[in-house]
């Protein structure tokens, strides 16, 4: 073993497997005193990342957890490490590539040598202890054609306008139009897949469900997933939901959930300001109840819309895809439980949340033939 490798091993032995602050200080001191060990330290960090990928983690998952458990400096270090490792990694599909593109700006240094070594060891300690997650390996699928790309662009533009407007009626109309395009895009993709020589298969993605009020957010995501022919399973411990479905539907779920969450937050802020103007001080219970009502009401309205959207002759195609989605879900999650809301105790928050959901409702639209 070379002297530099020996330094890294001794530092790891003290800091990663000991678990104490004293061990962390010892490991950081060893690394700070041996600049020649830096390349080996970086190489071992990339190995820890490769191990995390083998256990089912993806770049966005790692960044989300690092941001929650550590500091912003660790997030930047993690982003830089992920980028470096990606240059030597195999291609992993378009969702993985999108996560790499979305990484925050990273840095290879964090303060003086001791501070930098401490931050790296804290990051490595977290990476080393990541448990196994359900794998989301992307399976071969038909690539989206120009028409589908243009459709998604129109949907994104409509939802962006719905989020930006301060007029509920305009937001409702824009969201309704986006929903119409999503539904048509989903059916078109289903029909194309049914005629393709190689059958399409369901995939899966993870969507962050961040605190606070994550229960209500998880219920909202579940409602959006169900309305778009997908299934969602919430992992409360790691602040994400896994959504299973066909690619076009997964894209719709990501777009609509993000948009509705933004609209709900804007509406909650306005409603909360009105409550404070009236002398109210308890904001936490108001927000929890507001988002719970919003999720519940949006779920009801989406479910009622789904029942009237598709012509009878398209039902067999969608039913076949629903069976495939359920089968994939059951393979990934043999045991699942429903997401239930707790801690809803504020009548004013519930009323205002339900009103906001009504304003963001999806209007009934003509059947898809």
WONOR-V351198 format. One record per pair of residues at least 4 apart in sequence whose C-alpha atoms are under 7 Angstrom apart, sorted by the first residue. I is the first residue (numbers start at 1). J is the second residue. Records with the same first field share a line. If there is no record, write none. Layout:
BEGIN
I=J + J
END
This chain:
BEGIN
1=5 + 6
2=6
3=7
4=8 + 36 + 37
5=9 + 37 + 40
6=10
7=11 + 30 + 31 + 37
8=12 + 31 + 37 + 41
9=13
10=14
11=15 + 26 + 27 + 28 + 30 + 31
12=16 + 17 + 27
13=17 + 18
14=18 + 23 + 24 + 26 + 27
15=19 + 23 + 24 + 27 + 121
16=121 + 125
18=23
19=23
20=24
21=25
22=26
23=27
24=28 + 118
25=29
26=30
27=31
28=32 + 114 + 117 + 118
29=33 + 114
30=34
31=37 + 117
32=113 + 114 + 117
37=41
38=42
39=43
40=44
41=45
42=46
43=47
44=48
45=49 + 124
46=50 + 81 + 85
47=51
48=52 + 127 + 128
49=53 + 127
50=54
51=55
52=56 + 57 + 127 + 130
53=57 + 58
55=132 + 133
56=132 + 133 + 134 + 135 + 136
57=61 + 62 + 133
58=62
59=63 + 99 + 100
60=64 + 99
61=65
62=66
63=67 + 75 + 78
64=68
65=69 + 238
66=70 + 74 + 75
67=71 + 72 + 75
70=74
71=75
72=76
73=77 + 110
74=78 + 119 + 123
75=79
76=80 + 104 + 105 + 106 + 107
77=81 + 106 + 107 + 108
78=82
79=83 + 103 + 104 + 105 + 106
80=84 + 106 + 107 + 108
81=85
82=86
83=87
85=89
92=96
93=97 + 138
94=98
95=99
96=100
97=101
98=102
99=103
109=116
110=115 + 116
111=115 + 116
112=116
113=117
114=118
115=119
116=120
117=121
118=122
119=123
120=124
121=125
122=126
123=127
124=128
125=129
126=130
134=332
136=204 + 205
138=203
141=200
144=148 + 149
145=149
146=150
147=151
148=152
149=153
150=154
151=155
152=156
153=157
154=158
155=159 + 178 + 181
156=160
157=161
158=162 + 174 + 175 + 178
159=163 + 174 + 175 + 178 + 259
160=164
161=165
162=170 + 171 + 174 + 175
163=171 + 259 + 262 + 263
165=171
167=171
168=172 + 359
169=173 + 359
170=174
171=175 + 360
172=176 + 359 + 360 + 361
173=177
174=178
175=179 + 362
176=180 + 362 + 363
177=181
178=182
179=183
180=184
181=185
182=186 + 252
183=187
184=188 + 368
185=189
186=190 + 248 + 249
187=191
188=192
189=193 + 248
190=194
191=195
192=196
193=199 + 200
194=199
201=246
202=244 + 245 + 246 + 324 + 325 + 328
203=244 + 245 + 246 + 247
204=242 + 243 + 244 + 245
205=242 + 243 + 244
206=240 + 241 + 242 + 243
207=240 + 241 + 242
208=239 + 240 + 241
209=214 + 217 + 218 + 239 + 240 + 241
210=214 + 239
213=217 + 288
214=218
215=219 + 341
216=220 + 291 + 292 + 295 + 341
217=221
218=222 + 234
219=223 + 295 + 339
220=224 + 295 + 299
221=225 + 257
222=226 + 231 + 232
223=227 + 299
224=228 + 253 + 257
225=229 + 230 + 231 + 232 + 253
226=230 + 231
227=302 + 303 + 306
228=249 + 253
229=245 + 249 + 322
230=243 + 244 + 245 + 249 + 325
231=243 + 244 + 245
232=241 + 242 + 243 + 244
233=241 + 242 + 243
234=240 + 241 + 242
235=239 + 240 + 241
236=240
244=325 + 329
245=249 + 250 + 325
246=250
247=251
248=252
249=253
250=254
251=255
252=256
253=257
254=258
255=259
256=260
257=261
258=262
259=263
260=264
261=265
262=266
263=267
264=268 + 356
265=269
266=270
267=271 + 356
268=272 + 287 + 290
269=273
270=274
271=275 + 352
272=276
273=277
274=278
275=279 + 280
276=280 + 281
282=286
283=287
284=288
285=289 + 345 + 346
286=290 + 346 + 348 + 349
287=291 + 349
288=292 + 344
289=293 + 344 + 345 + 346 + 349 + 350
290=294 + 349 + 350 + 352 + 353
291=295 + 353
292=296
293=297 + 350 + 353 + 354
294=298 + 353 + 354 + 356 + 357
295=299
296=300
297=301 + 354 + 357
298=302 + 357 + 361
299=303
300=304
301=305 + 361
302=306 + 362
303=307
305=309 + 364
308=367
309=366 + 367 + 368
310=314 + 367 + 368 + 369
311=367 + 368 + 369
314=318
315=319
316=320
317=321
318=322
319=323
320=324
321=325
322=326
323=327
324=328
325=329
326=330
327=331
328=332
329=333
330=334
346=350
347=351
348=352
349=353
350=354
351=355
352=356
353=357
354=358
355=359
356=360
357=361
END
